[in-house]
Structure formats: C-alpha cells, structure tokens
Amino acid sequence: MLNKVEICGVNTSKLPLLSKEEKDELFIKIKAGDEEARNKFINGNLRLVLSVIQRFYGRGENADDLFQVGCVGLIKAIDNFDLSQNVQFSTYAVPMIIGEVKRYLRDNNSIRVSRSIRDLAYKVIQFKEKYTKENGKEPKVEEIAKELEVTKEDIVFSLDAIQDPLSLQEPIYNNGTENIYLMDQVKDNKNTDEMWAEKITIKGAMDKLNEKERMIINKRFFDGRTQMEVAEEIGISQAQVSRLEKTAIQHIKRLYK
C-alpha cells in the first residue's frame, strides 16, 4: 500500500505541486465561480491528501477508499476556506481531511457504539463545525451542551466513545521538511505558570529568547494554546510554530544543564 503509485486512477508520482502564489491566484478565481480553477486547485493539493492518509495505513483499509474520503475533506476545506484569514490553506485543510477520514473509519469500525451515543457525537461535531465557521473559534463544552440540551458529561462521553486510541508521538502531517505530531495539536492546561516556577526559574531563560520564540512559549505553555491556534494568531504556519517551539525549548534546556 505504501508503494502504490496509482490510487483511484490517479498517478501519484505525477501529481502537480502549486506555489503559494498560484494557490492565491486560483482561490480568487474559485471564489468567483471558476470551475476550471477549482479543479486545478484540487489536483494541486492531492499530495496533501496523500500525506495525511498515510497516518491511517496499517489498519487494513483500502488505499483507494481512504484517498477518496480524504478528497472529500479537501473539497470541504476549499469550500469553507476564508482568504481574509491570515492562515495557510494546508494548515486549515489538514484537520478537515483528518476529520473526514476519522468519520469514515468510525462508521466502518467493528467495535459497536450505541446508536444514541453515535448520533449525539455526530450532532456535537456538526454543531462545532458550524459554530467554528460562523465565529472563527471552537465552542466551549458548555455552549454545546446548552445548544443540544444535554449535559456536559454526555458530550464528553459521546465524543470519547467514537475516538480511536492514538499515540501522542504519531505523525499527522509532513510539510516536506519535518513531521507535525499529534502531541503538537494537544492543549496543555497543566503546565501553568505556578508549575513551571516550582521546577525551574524560567524568567531568566525566557528573557534570552527572541520575541517570537518568547511569544510562542507563552501561548503554548502558559495560555494552553495548540500550535494551530498560535499559528493562526501570529500569522505563520504550524510547522514554523513547531520548529520555533522546539528551538526555544532546546535553548532553555541548555541554559539549565
């Protein structure tokens, strides 16, 4: 499967690769209703779909099926992407492709979850997608509970019930130079200011970081933001956030050896 060249009749070794300028130009045409530009943009991002579905290999799923489902996520991302937001398309599209594939795998999972729990989970996901699109941020659990008229515990339980267990070290995307891992997507609300202060005197090290590194460390470990949230806020890619974060942490470790 890993060495399969042709998927769904597409020769993956000959897929085009679009530059950022080409993507921006095509998106303007897409928003104006140009179908030819839309098709060219889809073809130019099929490599992104391939890179994402690789994380789901080894589960016995057909490569063609995963690719088709991933393409559905790609098309949804194209339809919902907002050019006015200072975010790279790949940063926005990857979670949508992953979500589409995970929904497909849940629907075909041999482990049965009760219909009522599954239905509630899907309602939660649908509301989250709608709310995020309209408000530019994800809703809180309390807001979802109020909208669906259920308890917060029911929401958490239903979402947990349809999740597959994953390793935090599992790569979910590669931008051609480095991997982005699942742990990079996870919020960390435990590493608060107090806990860091108990372990090391951080202020001296923070002062030695450059402004962007210091901002990323603050948002990631003190404010509990995900790398994607930080990337959107400061206008760089998630891969850049990951790289700067790792460099800053290595710098701090060297200071306290």
C-alpha positions in Angstrom: 0.0 0.0 0.0 2.8 2.4 0.8 4.4 1.7 -2.6 1.2 2.0 -4.5 1.7 4.5 -7.4 -1.8 4.6 -8.8 -4.7 5.4 -6.5 -8.3 5.8 -7.8 -6.8 6.0 -11.3 -4.5 8.9 -10.3 -0.8 8.5 -10.9 0.5 9.8 -7.6 4.1 10.1 -8.9 3.0 12.8 -11.4 0.8 15.0 -9.2 1.4 18.7 -9.7 2.6 21.0 -6.9 1.3 24.5 -6.7 3.3 27.5 -5.4 1.7 29.8 -2.8 1.3 32.5 -5.5 -0.5 30.0 -7.7 -2.8 28.9 -4.9 -3.7 32.5 -4.0 -4.5 33.3 -7.7 -6.6 30.2 -8.1 -8.5 30.8 -5.0 -9.6 34.3 -6.2 -10.9 32.6 -9.3 -12.6 29.9 -7.3 -14.5 32.4 -5.2 -15.6 34.0 -8.5 -17.1 30.6 -9.6 -14.4 29.4 -11.9 -14.7 25.6 -12.1 -11.6 25.1 -14.1 -9.6 26.9 -11.4 -11.3 24.8 -8.7 -10.3 21.5 -10.5 -6.8 22.7 -10.9 -6.6 23.7 -7.2 -7.9 20.2 -6.2 -5.4 18.4 -8.4 -2.6 20.7 -7.0 -3.5 19.6 -3.4 -3.8 15.9 -3.9 -0.3 15.4 -2.5 -1.6 16.9 0.8 -4.4 14.3 0.9 -1.8 11.5 0.3 0.5 12.8 3.1 -2.5 12.9 5.6 -3.9 9.4 4.8 -0.5 7.8 5.3 -1.1 8.0 9.1 -4.1 5.7 8.6 -2.1 3.0 6.8 -1.8 -0.4 8.5 -5.5 -0.6 9.6 -6.5 -2.9 6.7 -8.3 -0.1 4.9 -8.2 0.1 1.1 -5.9 2.9 -0.1 -8.4 4.0 -2.8 -11.2 4.3 -0.2 -9.0 6.4 2.1 -7.9 8.6 -0.8 -11.5 9.2 -1.9 -12.6 10.1 1.6 -9.6 12.4 2.0 -10.5 14.2 -1.2 -14.0 14.8 0.3 -12.3 16.5 3.2 -10.1 18.5 0.8 -13.1 19.8 -1.1 -14.9 20.8 2.1 -11.8 22.7 3.1 -11.8 24.5 -0.2 -15.5 25.4 0.1 -15.1 26.8 3.6 -11.6 28.4 3.5 -11.6 32.1 4.1 -9.0 34.1 2.2 -9.3 37.0 4.6 -7.8 35.0 7.4 -4.0 35.0 7.6 -3.7 31.2 7.5 -2.1 28.9 5.0 -4.6 26.6 3.2 -2.7 23.5 4.3 -3.0 24.5 7.9 -6.7 24.8 7.6 -7.2 21.8 5.3 -5.3 19.1 7.3 -7.7 18.9 10.3 -10.7 18.7 7.9 -9.1 15.9 5.9 -8.3 14.0 9.1 -11.8 14.6 10.4 -13.4 13.2 7.3 -11.2 10.1 7.3 -11.8 9.5 11.0 -15.6 9.8 10.4 -15.3 7.2 7.7 -13.3 4.8 9.9 -15.8 5.3 12.8 -18.7 4.4 10.5 -16.8 1.2 9.5 -15.5 0.3 12.9 -16.1 -3.3 14.0 -16.4 -2.0 17.7 -20.0 -1.1 18.0 -21.1 2.0 19.8 -24.8 2.5 20.6 -26.8 4.4 18.1 -27.9 7.1 20.5 -24.3 7.8 21.6 -23.1 7.9 18.0 -25.9 10.2 17.0 -25.1 12.6 19.8 -21.4 12.6 18.9 -22.3 13.5 15.3 -24.6 16.3 16.4 -21.8 17.7 18.5 -19.3 17.5 15.6 -21.8 19.2 13.2 -22.5 22.0 15.7 -18.8 22.5 16.4 -18.1 22.8 12.6 -21.0 25.2 12.1 -20.1 27.3 15.2 -16.4 27.5 14.2 -17.2 28.6 10.7 -19.5 31.3 11.9 -17.4 32.5 14.9 -13.8 31.7 13.9 -13.3 29.7 17.1 -14.5 26.4 18.6 -17.4 26.5 21.0 -17.0 25.6 24.7 -18.5 22.4 26.0 -21.0 24.5 28.0 -22.2 26.2 24.8 -22.6 22.8 23.0 -24.5 21.4 26.0 -26.9 24.3 26.0 -27.5 24.1 22.3 -28.1 20.4 22.2 -29.9 20.4 25.7 -27.7 17.7 27.1 -25.2 17.5 30.0 -21.5 18.3 29.5 -20.7 14.8 30.7 -22.9 13.3 27.9 -21.0 15.3 25.3 -17.6 14.3 26.5 -18.6 10.6 26.8 -20.1 10.5 23.3 -17.0 12.0 21.7 -14.7 9.7 23.7 -16.8 6.7 22.6 -16.2 7.2 18.9 -12.5 8.0 19.1 -9.7 5.5 18.2 -6.8 5.4 20.7 -3.8 7.2 19.2 -0.2 7.7 20.2 0.9 11.2 21.1 4.0 10.5 19.1 2.1 9.6 15.9 2.9 11.9 13.0 -0.2 13.5 11.4 1.4 15.7 8.7 4.7 16.2 7.0 5.3 19.5 5.1 8.3 18.1 3.3 10.9 19.0 5.9 9.6 17.8 9.2 6.7 16.0 10.9 3.9 17.5 12.9 2.9 15.1 15.7 -0.4 14.6 17.5 1.1 15.9 20.7 1.6 19.2 18.9 -2.1 19.5 18.5 -2.9 18.9 22.1 -3.6 21.7 24.6 -1.7 21.5 27.8 -3.6 23.2 30.7 -1.5 21.6 33.4 1.8 23.4 32.6 0.7 26.6 34.3 2.9 29.5 35.5 2.9 28.0 39.0 4.1 24.6 38.0 6.9 25.9 35.8 8.0 28.2 38.7 8.2 25.2 41.0 10.5 23.3 38.8 12.8 26.0 37.3 13.4 29.7 37.4 12.1 30.4 33.9 12.2 34.1 33.7 16.0 34.3 33.0 15.7 31.8 30.2 12.7 33.5 28.7 14.5 36.8 28.6 17.2 35.2 26.4 14.7 34.0 23.8 13.9 36.2 20.8 10.5 37.9 20.7 8.7 35.4 18.5 10.1 32.4 20.5 9.0 34.0 23.8 5.5 34.7 22.4 5.1 31.1 21.3 6.3 29.6 24.6 4.0 31.9 26.5 1.0 31.0 24.4 1.8 27.3 24.3 2.7 26.6 27.9 1.2 29.4 29.9 -2.0 30.0 27.9 -2.5 26.4 26.9 -3.0 27.1 23.2 -2.5 24.5 20.4 0.2 25.0 17.8 -2.6 25.6 15.2 -4.2 28.3 17.3 -0.8 30.0 17.9 -0.1 29.8 14.1 -3.4 31.5 13.3 -2.8 34.2 15.9 0.7 35.3 14.8 0.3 34.6 11.1 2.8 31.8 10.4 2.5 28.1 9.6 2.0 25.4 12.2 5.3 23.8 11.0 7.1 27.1 11.8 5.5 27.2 15.2 6.6 23.7 15.9 10.2 24.4 14.8 10.4 27.7 16.8 8.9 26.0 19.9 11.5 23.1 19.7 14.4 25.5 19.2 13.2 27.6 22.2 12.9 24.6 24.5 16.3 23.3 23.5 17.7 26.8 24.3 16.1 26.7 27.7 17.4 23.2 28.4 20.9 24.2 27.5 20.8 27.2 30.0 19.8 24.9 32.8 22.1 22.0 32.3 
